[in-house]
Amino acid sequence: MNITITLDDEEVRVLKKRAKKNILELKEQVEDIIRRSCIRAMNKTTVVDSKFDDKLVGLFSRSGRGRKSK
């Protein structure tokens, strides 16, 4: 599949610098960024506790999980 995007000169410069750092071509760097973004989006799950009636309250409330502070 081919997708065409328009980038300004500054964005291309940043991407080329990042690609050079990762020893990739510009096209490979863009593909890598998109691939990682898709994987991250697929693995992201929304945790909503069933004890809340409103989903927004569950999304913005702090969960009690994790290491306890001393």
HTML snippet that shows the backbone in 3Dmol.js (N, CA, C, O; Angstrom):
<script src="https://3Dmol.org/build/3Dmol-min.js"></script>
<div id="view" style="width:600px;height:400px;position:relative"></div>
<script>
const pdb = `
ATOM      1  N   MET A   1       0.843  -1.165   0.000  1.00  0.00           N
ATOM      2  CA  MET A   1       0.000   0.000   0.000  1.00  0.00           C
ATOM      3  C   MET A   1       0.892   1.233   0.000  1.00  0.00           C
ATOM      4  O   MET A   1       1.913   1.267   0.687  1.00  0.00           O
ATOM      5  N   ASN A   2       0.522   2.204  -0.740  1.00  0.00           N
ATOM      6  CA  ASN A   2       1.251   3.463  -0.804  1.00  0.00           C
ATOM      7  C   ASN A   2       0.435   4.558  -0.155  1.00  0.00           C
ATOM      8  O   ASN A   2      -0.765   4.685  -0.400  1.00  0.00           O
ATOM      9  N   ILE A   3       1.094   5.346   0.673  1.00  0.00           N
ATOM     10  CA  ILE A   3       0.466   6.492   1.327  1.00  0.00           C
ATOM     11  C   ILE A   3       1.353   7.693   1.070  1.00  0.00           C
ATOM     12  O   ILE A   3       2.573   7.612   1.212  1.00  0.00           O
ATOM     13  N   THR A   4       0.750   8.800   0.694  1.00  0.00           N
ATOM     14  CA  THR A   4       1.507  10.012   0.432  1.00  0.00           C
ATOM     15  C   THR A   4       1.232  11.017   1.538  1.00  0.00           C
ATOM     16  O   THR A   4       0.077  11.304   1.855  1.00  0.00           O
ATOM     17  N   ILE A   5       2.309  11.556   2.128  1.00  0.00           N
ATOM     18  CA  ILE A   5       2.159  12.593   3.146  1.00  0.00           C
ATOM     19  C   ILE A   5       3.028  13.780   2.738  1.00  0.00           C
ATOM     20  O   ILE A   5       4.005  13.634   2.002  1.00  0.00           O
ATOM     21  N   THR A   6       2.655  14.942   3.226  1.00  0.00           N
ATOM     22  CA  THR A   6       3.404  16.154   2.933  1.00  0.00           C
ATOM     23  C   THR A   6       4.085  16.621   4.211  1.00  0.00           C
ATOM     24  O   THR A   6       3.431  16.826   5.233  1.00  0.00           O
ATOM     25  N   LEU A   7       5.396  16.788   4.150  1.00  0.00           N
ATOM     26  CA  LEU A   7       6.176  17.250   5.293  1.00  0.00           C
ATOM     27  C   LEU A   7       6.923  18.509   4.900  1.00  0.00           C
ATOM     28  O   LEU A   7       7.364  18.650   3.759  1.00  0.00           O
ATOM     29  N   ASP A   8       7.066  19.428   5.851  1.00  0.00           N
ATOM     30  CA  ASP A   8       7.862  20.608   5.531  1.00  0.00           C
ATOM     31  C   ASP A   8       9.345  20.298   5.715  1.00  0.00           C
ATOM     32  O   ASP A   8       9.705  19.227   6.204  1.00  0.00           O
ATOM     33  N   ASP A   9      10.185  21.222   5.329  1.00  0.00           N
ATOM     34  CA  ASP A   9      11.634  21.003   5.333  1.00  0.00           C
ATOM     35  C   ASP A   9      12.188  20.692   6.720  1.00  0.00           C
ATOM     36  O   ASP A   9      13.075  19.851   6.866  1.00  0.00           O
ATOM     37  N   GLU A  10      11.665  21.367   7.728  1.00  0.00           N
ATOM     38  CA  GLU A  10      12.143  21.142   9.103  1.00  0.00           C
ATOM     39  C   GLU A  10      11.831  19.720   9.564  1.00  0.00           C
ATOM     40  O   GLU A  10      12.673  19.075  10.188  1.00  0.00           O
ATOM     41  N   GLU A  11      10.635  19.229   9.265  1.00  0.00           N
ATOM     42  CA  GLU A  11      10.257  17.866   9.655  1.00  0.00           C
ATOM     43  C   GLU A  11      11.123  16.834   8.945  1.00  0.00           C
ATOM     44  O   GLU A  11      11.532  15.843   9.549  1.00  0.00           O
ATOM     45  N   VAL A  12      11.401  17.063   7.671  1.00  0.00           N
ATOM     46  CA  VAL A  12      12.253  16.139   6.913  1.00  0.00           C
ATOM     47  C   VAL A  12      13.666  16.142   7.483  1.00  0.00           C
ATOM     48  O   VAL A  12      14.297  15.090   7.580  1.00  0.00           O
ATOM     49  N   ARG A  13      14.164  17.313   7.859  1.00  0.00           N
ATOM     50  CA  ARG A  13      15.498  17.414   8.439  1.00  0.00           C
ATOM     51  C   ARG A  13      15.599  16.620   9.738  1.00  0.00           C
ATOM     52  O   ARG A  13      16.574  15.902   9.963  1.00  0.00           O
ATOM     53  N   VAL A  14      14.588  16.754  10.587  1.00  0.00           N
ATOM     54  CA  VAL A  14      14.572  16.028  11.857  1.00  0.00           C
ATOM     55  C   VAL A  14      14.500  14.523  11.607  1.00  0.00           C
ATOM     56  O   VAL A  14      15.205  13.752  12.259  1.00  0.00           O
ATOM     57  N   LEU A  15      13.656  14.104  10.671  1.00  0.00           N
ATOM     58  CA  LEU A  15      13.533  12.685  10.356  1.00  0.00           C
ATOM     59  C   LEU A  15      14.825  12.118   9.771  1.00  0.00           C
ATOM     60  O   LEU A  15      15.210  10.995  10.096  1.00  0.00           O
ATOM     61  N   LYS A  16      15.492  12.883   8.917  1.00  0.00           N
ATOM     62  CA  LYS A  16      16.761  12.421   8.345  1.00  0.00           C
ATOM     63  C   LYS A  16      17.825  12.273   9.426  1.00  0.00           C
ATOM     64  O   LYS A  16      18.603  11.320   9.410  1.00  0.00           O
ATOM     65  N   LYS A  17      17.859  13.210  10.358  1.00  0.00           N
ATOM     66  CA  LYS A  17      18.822  13.139  11.461  1.00  0.00           C
ATOM     67  C   LYS A  17      18.556  11.911  12.324  1.00  0.00           C
ATOM     68  O   LYS A  17      19.483  11.202  12.717  1.00  0.00           O
ATOM     69  N   ARG A  18      17.291  11.671  12.610  1.00  0.00           N
ATOM     70  CA  ARG A  18      16.910  10.501  13.409  1.00  0.00           C
ATOM     71  C   ARG A  18      17.222   9.204  12.668  1.00  0.00           C
ATOM     72  O   ARG A  18      17.665   8.231  13.278  1.00  0.00           O
ATOM     73  N   ALA A  19      16.991   9.185  11.353  1.00  0.00           N
ATOM     74  CA  ALA A  19      17.272   7.998  10.541  1.00  0.00           C
ATOM     75  C   ALA A  19      18.770   7.717  10.512  1.00  0.00           C
ATOM     76  O   ALA A  19      19.192   6.565  10.609  1.00  0.00           O
ATOM     77  N   LYS A  20      19.565   8.764  10.380  1.00  0.00           N
ATOM     78  CA  LYS A  20      21.015   8.587  10.370  1.00  0.00           C
ATOM     79  C   LYS A  20      21.497   8.013  11.697  1.00  0.00           C
ATOM     80  O   LYS A  20      22.370   7.146  11.728  1.00  0.00           O
ATOM     81  N   LYS A  21      20.920   8.504  12.796  1.00  0.00           N
ATOM     82  CA  LYS A  21      21.272   8.011  14.132  1.00  0.00           C
ATOM     83  C   LYS A  21      20.932   6.531  14.277  1.00  0.00           C
ATOM     84  O   LYS A  21      21.670   5.787  14.922  1.00  0.00           O
ATOM     85  N   ASN A  22      19.820   6.099  13.682  1.00  0.00           N
ATOM     86  CA  ASN A  22      19.373   4.711  13.777  1.00  0.00           C
ATOM     87  C   ASN A  22      19.893   3.833  12.640  1.00  0.00           C
ATOM     88  O   ASN A  22      19.504   2.671  12.522  1.00  0.00           O
ATOM     89  N   ILE A  23      20.763   4.384  11.813  1.00  0.00           N
ATOM     90  CA  ILE A  23      21.344   3.688  10.662  1.00  0.00           C
ATOM     91  C   ILE A  23      20.233   3.145   9.747  1.00  0.00           C
ATOM     92  O   ILE A  23      20.217   1.966   9.394  1.00  0.00           O
ATOM     93  N   LEU A  24      19.320   4.028   9.382  1.00  0.00           N
ATOM     94  CA  LEU A  24      18.212   3.690   8.497  1.00  0.00           C
ATOM     95  C   LEU A  24      18.121   4.730   7.396  1.00  0.00           C
ATOM     96  O   LEU A  24      18.661   5.830   7.513  1.00  0.00           O
ATOM     97  N   GLU A  25      17.435   4.367   6.334  1.00  0.00           N
ATOM     98  CA  GLU A  25      17.088   5.334   5.296  1.00  0.00           C
ATOM     99  C   GLU A  25      15.857   6.106   5.788  1.00  0.00           C
ATOM    100  O   GLU A  25      15.179   5.674   6.720  1.00  0.00           O
ATOM    101  N   LEU A  26      15.579   7.233   5.164  1.00  0.00           N
ATOM    102  CA  LEU A  26      14.440   8.054   5.564  1.00  0.00           C
ATOM    103  C   LEU A  26      13.129   7.271   5.482  1.00  0.00           C
ATOM    104  O   LEU A  26      12.306   7.335   6.395  1.00  0.00           O
ATOM    105  N   LYS A  27      12.938   6.532   4.385  1.00  0.00           N
ATOM    106  CA  LYS A  27      11.715   5.745   4.208  1.00  0.00           C
ATOM    107  C   LYS A  27      11.586   4.686   5.299  1.00  0.00           C
ATOM    108  O   LYS A  27      10.501   4.477   5.842  1.00  0.00           O
ATOM    109  N   GLU A  28      12.689   4.022   5.619  1.00  0.00           N
ATOM    110  CA  GLU A  28      12.674   2.987   6.664  1.00  0.00           C
ATOM    111  C   GLU A  28      12.360   3.594   8.024  1.00  0.00           C
ATOM    112  O   GLU A  28      11.653   2.984   8.826  1.00  0.00           O
ATOM    113  N   GLN A  29      12.883   4.799   8.293  1.00  0.00           N
ATOM    114  CA  GLN A  29      12.618   5.460   9.572  1.00  0.00           C
ATOM    115  C   GLN A  29      11.141   5.792   9.715  1.00  0.00           C
ATOM    116  O   GLN A  29      10.551   5.572  10.773  1.00  0.00           O
ATOM    117  N   VAL A  30      10.549   6.317   8.661  1.00  0.00           N
ATOM    118  CA  VAL A  30       9.113   6.649   8.703  1.00  0.00           C
ATOM    119  C   VAL A  30       8.289   5.376   8.907  1.00  0.00           C
ATOM    120  O   VAL A  30       7.348   5.370   9.701  1.00  0.00           O
ATOM    121  N   GLU A  31       8.635   4.303   8.197  1.00  0.00           N
ATOM    122  CA  GLU A  31       7.924   3.028   8.370  1.00  0.00           C
ATOM    123  C   GLU A  31       8.053   2.519   9.797  1.00  0.00           C
ATOM    124  O   GLU A  31       7.089   2.001  10.361  1.00  0.00           O
ATOM    125  N   ASP A  32       9.232   2.663  10.384  1.00  0.00           N
ATOM    126  CA  ASP A  32       9.463   2.211  11.753  1.00  0.00           C
ATOM    127  C   ASP A  32       8.623   3.016  12.745  1.00  0.00           C
ATOM    128  O   ASP A  32       8.044   2.451  13.674  1.00  0.00           O
ATOM    129  N   ILE A  33       8.557   4.314  12.551  1.00  0.00           N
ATOM    130  CA  ILE A  33       7.758   5.165  13.439  1.00  0.00           C
ATOM    131  C   ILE A  33       6.285   4.780  13.357  1.00  0.00           C
ATOM    132  O   ILE A  33       5.614   4.665  14.383  1.00  0.00           O
ATOM    133  N   ILE A  34       5.787   4.584  12.154  1.00  0.00           N
ATOM    134  CA  ILE A  34       4.371   4.223  11.981  1.00  0.00           C
ATOM    135  C   ILE A  34       4.093   2.835  12.554  1.00  0.00           C
ATOM    136  O   ILE A  34       3.066   2.624  13.199  1.00  0.00           O
ATOM    137  N   ARG A  35       5.004   1.889  12.322  1.00  0.00           N
ATOM    138  CA  ARG A  35       4.825   0.534  12.847  1.00  0.00           C
ATOM    139  C   ARG A  35       4.777   0.542  14.370  1.00  0.00           C
ATOM    140  O   ARG A  35       3.908  -0.090  14.970  1.00  0.00           O
ATOM    141  N   ARG A  36       5.716   1.260  14.999  1.00  0.00           N
ATOM    142  CA  ARG A  36       5.732   1.329  16.469  1.00  0.00           C
ATOM    143  C   ARG A  36       4.480   1.996  17.014  1.00  0.00           C
ATOM    144  O   ARG A  36       3.944   1.581  18.041  1.00  0.00           O
ATOM    145  N   SER A  37       4.018   3.024  16.327  1.00  0.00           N
ATOM    146  CA  SER A  37       2.813   3.716  16.753  1.00  0.00           C
ATOM    147  C   SER A  37       1.591   2.797  16.691  1.00  0.00           C
ATOM    148  O   SER A  37       0.753   2.813  17.592  1.00  0.00           O
ATOM    149  N   CYS A  38       1.493   2.000  15.629  1.00  0.00           N
ATOM    150  CA  CYS A  38       0.375   1.065  15.479  1.00  0.00           C
ATOM    151  C   CYS A  38       0.417  -0.009  16.563  1.00  0.00           C
ATOM    152  O   CYS A  38      -0.615  -0.363  17.133  1.00  0.00           O
ATOM    153  N   ILE A  39       1.599  -0.520  16.842  1.00  0.00           N
ATOM    154  CA  ILE A  39       1.735  -1.549  17.884  1.00  0.00           C
ATOM    155  C   ILE A  39       1.345  -0.974  19.231  1.00  0.00           C
ATOM    156  O   ILE A  39       0.639  -1.624  20.002  1.00  0.00           O
ATOM    157  N   ARG A  40       1.797   0.242  19.526  1.00  0.00           N
ATOM    158  CA  ARG A  40       1.482   0.873  20.799  1.00  0.00           C
ATOM    159  C   ARG A  40      -0.019   1.110  20.932  1.00  0.00           C
ATOM    160  O   ARG A  40      -0.587   0.933  22.010  1.00  0.00           O
ATOM    161  N   ALA A  41      -0.663   1.512  19.829  1.00  0.00           N
ATOM    162  CA  ALA A  41      -2.102   1.768  19.857  1.00  0.00           C
ATOM    163  C   ALA A  41      -2.891   0.472  20.038  1.00  0.00           C
ATOM    164  O   ALA A  41      -3.933   0.468  20.694  1.00  0.00           O
ATOM    165  N   MET A  42      -2.399  -0.628  19.460  1.00  0.00           N
ATOM    166  CA  MET A  42      -3.102  -1.906  19.604  1.00  0.00           C
ATOM    167  C   MET A  42      -2.970  -2.442  21.030  1.00  0.00           C
ATOM    168  O   MET A  42      -3.896  -3.080  21.532  1.00  0.00           O
ATOM    169  N   ASN A  43      -1.845  -2.196  21.686  1.00  0.00           N
ATOM    170  CA  ASN A  43      -1.611  -2.729  23.022  1.00  0.00           C
ATOM    171  C   ASN A  43      -2.176  -1.851  24.117  1.00  0.00           C
ATOM    172  O   ASN A  43      -2.232  -2.267  25.274  1.00  0.00           O
ATOM    173  N   LYS A  44      -2.589  -0.660  23.781  1.00  0.00           N
ATOM    174  CA  LYS A  44      -3.102   0.261  24.785  1.00  0.00           C
ATOM    175  C   LYS A  44      -4.525  -0.143  25.155  1.00  0.00           C
ATOM    176  O   LYS A  44      -5.419  -0.171  24.309  1.00  0.00           O
ATOM    177  N   THR A  45      -4.714  -0.450  26.411  1.00  0.00           N
ATOM    178  CA  THR A  45      -6.043  -0.821  26.889  1.00  0.00           C
ATOM    179  C   THR A  45      -6.494   0.208  27.900  1.00  0.00           C
ATOM    180  O   THR A  45      -5.698   0.700  28.700  1.00  0.00           O
ATOM    181  N   THR A  46      -7.739   0.524  27.862  1.00  0.00           N
ATOM    182  CA  THR A  46      -8.301   1.471  28.802  1.00  0.00           C
ATOM    183  C   THR A  46      -8.779   0.715  30.026  1.00  0.00           C
ATOM    184  O   THR A  46      -9.608  -0.191  29.931  1.00  0.00           O
ATOM    185  N   VAL A  47      -8.253   1.093  31.164  1.00  0.00           N
ATOM    186  CA  VAL A  47      -8.618   0.440  32.410  1.00  0.00           C
ATOM    187  C   VAL A  47      -9.710   1.259  33.073  1.00  0.00           C
ATOM    188  O   VAL A  47      -9.497   2.411  33.451  1.00  0.00           O
ATOM    189  N   VAL A  48     -10.865   0.660  33.209  1.00  0.00           N
ATOM    190  CA  VAL A  48     -11.974   1.314  33.877  1.00  0.00           C
ATOM    191  C   VAL A  48     -12.460   0.364  34.950  1.00  0.00           C
ATOM    192  O   VAL A  48     -12.871  -0.760  34.662  1.00  0.00           O
ATOM    193  N   ASP A  49     -12.409   0.827  36.200  1.00  0.00           N
ATOM    194  CA  ASP A  49     -12.886  -0.004  37.303  1.00  0.00           C
ATOM    195  C   ASP A  49     -14.398  -0.090  37.246  1.00  0.00           C
ATOM    196  O   ASP A  49     -15.076   0.894  36.951  1.00  0.00           O
ATOM    197  N   SER A  50     -14.916  -1.262  37.528  1.00  0.00           N
ATOM    198  CA  SER A  50     -16.355  -1.471  37.471  1.00  0.00           C
ATOM    199  C   SER A  50     -17.076  -0.822  38.639  1.00  0.00           C
ATOM    200  O   SER A  50     -18.304  -0.734  38.635  1.00  0.00           O
ATOM    201  N   LYS A  51     -16.320  -0.358  39.657  1.00  0.00           N
ATOM    202  CA  LYS A  51     -16.963   0.249  40.820  1.00  0.00           C
ATOM    203  C   LYS A  51     -17.470   1.660  40.527  1.00  0.00           C
ATOM    204  O   LYS A  51     -18.209   2.230  41.329  1.00  0.00           O
ATOM    205  N   PHE A  52     -17.075   2.233  39.369  1.00  0.00           N
ATOM    206  CA  PHE A  52     -17.525   3.561  38.996  1.00  0.00           C
ATOM    207  C   PHE A  52     -18.708   3.442  38.055  1.00  0.00           C
ATOM    208  O   PHE A  52     -18.710   2.615  37.143  1.00  0.00           O
ATOM    209  N   ASP A  53     -19.712   4.271  38.283  1.00  0.00           N
ATOM    210  CA  ASP A  53     -20.878   4.289  37.402  1.00  0.00           C
ATOM    211  C   ASP A  53     -20.573   5.023  36.107  1.00  0.00           C
ATOM    212  O   ASP A  53     -21.093   4.670  35.049  1.00  0.00           O
ATOM    213  N   ASP A  54     -19.733   6.042  36.189  1.00  0.00           N
ATOM    214  CA  ASP A  54     -19.414   6.862  35.034  1.00  0.00           C
ATOM    215  C   ASP A  54     -18.031   6.483  34.516  1.00  0.00           C
ATOM    216  O   ASP A  54     -17.073   6.442  35.288  1.00  0.00           O
ATOM    217  N   LYS A  55     -17.915   6.205  33.215  1.00  0.00           N
ATOM    218  CA  LYS A  55     -16.636   5.794  32.638  1.00  0.00           C
ATOM    219  C   LYS A  55     -15.587   6.901  32.738  1.00  0.00           C
ATOM    220  O   LYS A  55     -14.405   6.610  32.923  1.00  0.00           O
ATOM    221  N   LEU A  56     -15.998   8.156  32.620  1.00  0.00           N
ATOM    222  CA  LEU A  56     -15.036   9.252  32.712  1.00  0.00           C
ATOM    223  C   LEU A  56     -14.426   9.332  34.107  1.00  0.00           C
ATOM    224  O   LEU A  56     -13.241   9.637  34.244  1.00  0.00           O
ATOM    225  N   VAL A  57     -15.204   9.068  35.124  1.00  0.00           N
ATOM    226  CA  VAL A  57     -14.666   9.068  36.482  1.00  0.00           C
ATOM    227  C   VAL A  57     -13.610   7.977  36.613  1.00  0.00           C
ATOM    228  O   VAL A  57     -12.567   8.194  37.230  1.00  0.00           O
ATOM    229  N   GLY A  58     -13.869   6.824  36.045  1.00  0.00           N
ATOM    230  CA  GLY A  58     -12.901   5.734  36.085  1.00  0.00           C
ATOM    231  C   GLY A  58     -11.634   6.041  35.314  1.00  0.00           C
ATOM    232  O   GLY A  58     -10.547   5.637  35.726  1.00  0.00           O
ATOM    233  N   LEU A  59     -11.758   6.755  34.193  1.00  0.00           N
ATOM    234  CA  LEU A  59     -10.592   7.093  33.387  1.00  0.00           C
ATOM    235  C   LEU A  59      -9.677   8.095  34.083  1.00  0.00           C
ATOM    236  O   LEU A  59      -8.454   7.978  34.007  1.00  0.00           O
ATOM    237  N   PHE A  60     -10.261   9.075  34.758  1.00  0.00           N
ATOM    238  CA  PHE A  60      -9.463  10.147  35.334  1.00  0.00           C
ATOM    239  C   PHE A  60      -9.164   9.964  36.817  1.00  0.00           C
ATOM    240  O   PHE A  60      -8.498  10.805  37.419  1.00  0.00           O
ATOM    241  N   SER A  61      -9.641   8.889  37.407  1.00  0.00           N
ATOM    242  CA  SER A  61      -9.339   8.624  38.808  1.00  0.00           C
ATOM    243  C   SER A  61      -8.018   7.882  38.921  1.00  0.00           C
ATOM    244  O   SER A  61      -7.638   7.120  38.031  1.00  0.00           O
ATOM    245  N   ARG A  62      -7.332   8.113  40.013  1.00  0.00           N
ATOM    246  CA  ARG A  62      -6.069   7.416  40.241  1.00  0.00           C
ATOM    247  C   ARG A  62      -6.363   5.999  40.706  1.00  0.00           C
ATOM    248  O   ARG A  62      -7.273   5.764  41.501  1.00  0.00           O
ATOM    249  N   SER A  63      -5.588   5.072  40.203  1.00  0.00           N
ATOM    250  CA  SER A  63      -5.762   3.688  40.637  1.00  0.00           C
ATOM    251  C   SER A  63      -4.853   3.440  41.830  1.00  0.00           C
ATOM    252  O   SER A  63      -3.820   4.093  41.978  1.00  0.00           O
ATOM    253  N   GLY A  64      -5.236   2.505  42.671  1.00  0.00           N
ATOM    254  CA  GLY A  64      -4.463   2.199  43.864  1.00  0.00           C
ATOM    255  C   GLY A  64      -3.378   1.167  43.617  1.00  0.00           C
ATOM    256  O   GLY A  64      -2.800   0.633  44.564  1.00  0.00           O
ATOM    257  N   ARG A  65      -3.097   0.881  42.351  1.00  0.00           N
ATOM    258  CA  ARG A  65      -2.096  -0.127  42.032  1.00  0.00           C
ATOM    259  C   ARG A  65      -0.702   0.465  42.120  1.00  0.00           C
ATOM    260  O   ARG A  65      -0.523   1.683  42.134  1.00  0.00           O
ATOM    261  N   GLY A  66       0.260  -0.403  42.179  1.00  0.00           N
ATOM    262  CA  GLY A  66       1.647   0.042  42.167  1.00  0.00           C
ATOM    263  C   GLY A  66       2.296  -0.070  43.532  1.00  0.00           C
ATOM    264  O   GLY A  66       1.692  -0.558  44.488  1.00  0.00           O
ATOM    265  N   ARG A  67       3.505   0.377  43.606  1.00  0.00           N
ATOM    266  CA  ARG A  67       4.276   0.306  44.841  1.00  0.00           C
ATOM    267  C   ARG A  67       3.783   1.347  45.838  1.00  0.00           C
ATOM    268  O   ARG A  67       3.558   2.506  45.487  1.00  0.00           O
ATOM    269  N   LYS A  68       3.621   0.926  47.060  1.00  0.00           N
ATOM    270  CA  LYS A  68       3.162   1.825  48.120  1.00  0.00           C
ATOM    271  C   LYS A  68       4.316   2.721  48.554  1.00  0.00           C
ATOM    272  O   LYS A  68       5.455   2.268  48.667  1.00  0.00           O
ATOM    273  N   SER A  69       4.013   3.994  48.795  1.00  0.00           N
ATOM    274  CA  SER A  69       5.046   4.921  49.263  1.00  0.00           C
ATOM    275  C   SER A  69       5.294   4.705  50.751  1.00  0.00           C
ATOM    276  O   SER A  69       4.404   4.289  51.493  1.00  0.00           O
ATOM    277  N   LYS A  70       6.505   4.991  51.163  1.00  0.00           N
ATOM    278  CA  LYS A  70       6.873   4.801  52.578  1.00  0.00           C
ATOM    279  C   LYS A  70       6.677   6.052  53.373  1.00  0.00           C
ATOM    280  O   LYS A  70       6.938   6.067  54.576  1.00  0.00           O
TER     281      LYS A  70
END
`;
const viewer = $3Dmol.createViewer("view");
viewer.addModel(pdb, "pdb");
viewer.setStyle({}, {cartoon: {color: "spectrum"}});
viewer.zoomTo();
viewer.render();
</script>
